[in-house]
Amino acid sequence: MKRTIVISLAVVAIVVSACGTAASPTPAPATPAPTAAAVGDIVQTATAAGSFKTLLTAATVAGLVDTLKGAGPFTVFAPTDAAFAKLPAGTLDKLLADPAALKSILLYHVVKGKVMAADVVGLTSATSVEGPPIAISVKDGKVYLNNSAQVVTTDIAASNGVIHVIDAVILPPTT
């Protein structure tokens, strides 16, 4: 399975600008339903979902795959392929060419510990692994990060943490 993932990621890296999710009749991205038992680590779970090809390519380029396969636990606010597609033209290519900047942005999507949706809604912020906090707000029953990315699917279990799907890439504050 690891060879399949590596080969798939290499192919995705070549055609990263064409990455996208399959058409869906609903606005929410196709992701697996939360399960009681985790099927694998965060990388395996994201790979199985099929809607995180760009995120997985970026994690490979940034050298974060082994970290996300590590003991954790981690909470990952995972942008879908469609979320990455919303970035301004050329942004993703620039990030893929700058692994240090890419790593910083990806680590901003990760929080130490396993923070389930029931806990997230009670928070006003969460400290990212990158350092800066992620602002959390609830509006009309929906959870938003930094007032820009909506959490669209929650509590996707992984053996080393949990994934919450978001509909936009969030950026750490600039100083």
C-alpha positions in Angstrom: 0.0 0.0 0.0 2.9 2.4 0.8 4.2 2.0 -2.8 0.8 2.8 -4.2 0.6 5.9 -2.0 4.1 7.1 -3.1 3.4 6.4 -6.8 0.0 8.2 -6.5 1.6 11.2 -4.8 4.3 11.4 -7.5 1.6 11.4 -10.2 -0.4 14.0 -8.3 2.6 16.2 -7.9 3.0 16.3 -11.7 -0.6 17.2 -12.3 -1.2 19.2 -9.1 -2.8 22.1 -10.8 -5.4 19.8 -12.3 -6.3 18.2 -8.9 -9.9 18.3 -8.0 -12.6 16.3 -6.3 -15.3 14.4 -8.1 -18.5 16.3 -8.8 -20.8 16.1 -5.8 -24.5 17.0 -5.7 -24.0 18.6 -2.3 -21.6 21.4 -1.4 -19.8 19.3 1.2 -16.7 17.4 -0.1 -16.8 13.6 -0.3 -15.2 12.3 2.8 -15.6 9.1 4.8 -18.2 9.1 7.6 -16.7 9.2 11.1 -16.2 5.7 12.5 -15.7 4.3 15.9 -12.5 2.5 14.9 -9.7 4.2 13.0 -8.5 2.5 9.9 -5.0 3.9 9.8 -2.9 6.9 10.6 -3.7 10.4 9.4 -1.9 9.9 6.1 -3.6 6.6 5.4 -7.0 7.9 6.4 -6.6 11.0 4.2 -5.4 8.9 1.3 -8.4 6.5 1.6 -10.8 9.5 1.6 -9.6 10.4 -1.9 -10.3 14.2 -1.6 -7.0 15.2 -0.1 -4.6 14.6 -3.0 -3.2 18.1 -3.0 -2.8 18.2 0.7 -0.9 14.9 0.6 1.3 16.1 -2.2 2.0 19.3 -0.3 2.8 17.2 2.9 5.3 15.1 0.8 7.0 18.2 -0.6 7.2 19.8 2.8 8.6 16.7 4.4 5.7 16.2 6.8 4.4 12.7 5.8 6.5 10.9 8.5 5.3 13.4 11.1 1.7 12.9 10.2 2.2 9.1 10.4 3.9 9.5 13.8 2.5 8.8 17.2 0.6 12.0 17.7 -2.1 12.5 18.6 -2.8 15.3 16.1 -5.9 17.2 15.1 -5.7 18.1 11.4 -7.9 20.8 9.9 -7.6 19.3 6.4 -8.4 21.4 3.3 -9.8 19.4 0.4 -8.5 19.5 -3.2 -11.4 21.9 -3.9 -10.1 24.2 -1.1 -6.7 24.3 -2.6 -8.2 25.0 -6.0 -9.7 28.2 -4.5 -6.2 29.7 -3.9 -5.3 32.5 -6.3 -3.8 31.3 -9.6 -0.1 30.4 -9.2 -0.2 30.3 -5.4 0.0 26.5 -5.1 2.8 26.3 -7.6 4.8 28.9 -5.7 4.2 27.1 -2.4 5.3 23.7 -3.9 8.5 25.4 -5.0 9.1 26.7 -1.5 9.0 23.8 0.9 9.8 25.9 4.0 6.8 28.2 3.4 4.7 25.3 2.5 5.7 23.5 5.7 4.8 26.6 7.8 1.3 26.8 6.2 0.6 23.1 6.6 1.7 23.1 10.2 -0.7 25.9 10.8 -3.5 23.4 10.0 -2.4 21.0 12.8 -3.1 21.1 16.5 -1.4 18.9 19.1 -3.8 16.4 20.7 -7.0 14.9 19.6 -9.6 17.7 19.6 -13.0 16.3 18.7 -15.8 18.5 17.3 -17.7 18.6 20.6 -14.5 20.3 22.0 -13.9 22.5 19.1 -17.2 24.3 19.3 -16.4 25.3 22.9 -13.1 27.0 21.9 -12.4 30.5 20.7 -8.9 29.5 19.5 -6.5 26.6 19.2 -2.7 26.8 19.1 -1.3 25.4 15.9 1.8 23.3 15.8 3.3 26.2 13.7 2.7 28.5 16.8 0.1 31.1 16.0 -3.4 30.4 17.2 -6.2 29.5 14.9 -9.4 31.6 15.6 -12.5 29.5 16.1 -16.0 30.8 15.8 -19.5 29.3 15.6 -22.0 31.1 13.4 -25.5 29.8 12.7 -24.4 26.4 14.0 -21.4 26.2 11.7 -17.7 26.3 12.8 -15.3 28.6 11.1 -11.5 28.9 11.4 -10.1 32.5 11.1 -13.6 33.6 9.9 -12.8 32.2 6.5 -12.7 28.4 6.4 -15.8 26.4 7.3 -15.5 23.0 9.0 -17.6 20.8 6.7 -17.0 17.3 8.1 -15.8 16.4 11.6 -14.4 13.6 13.7 -12.8 11.5 11.0 -10.9 9.0 13.2 -7.3 8.1 12.6 -5.1 5.9 14.7 -3.0 8.9 15.7 -5.6 11.6 15.9 -8.6 13.1 14.1 -9.3 14.9 10.9 -11.8 17.8 10.5 -12.4 18.7 6.8 -12.3 22.4 5.9 -13.4 24.2 2.7 -10.5 26.7 2.5 -6.8 26.8 3.1 -6.0 28.9 6.2 -2.9 31.0 6.4 -0.9 31.9 9.5 -0.8 35.6 10.4 2.0 37.6 8.9 4.2 39.7 11.1 
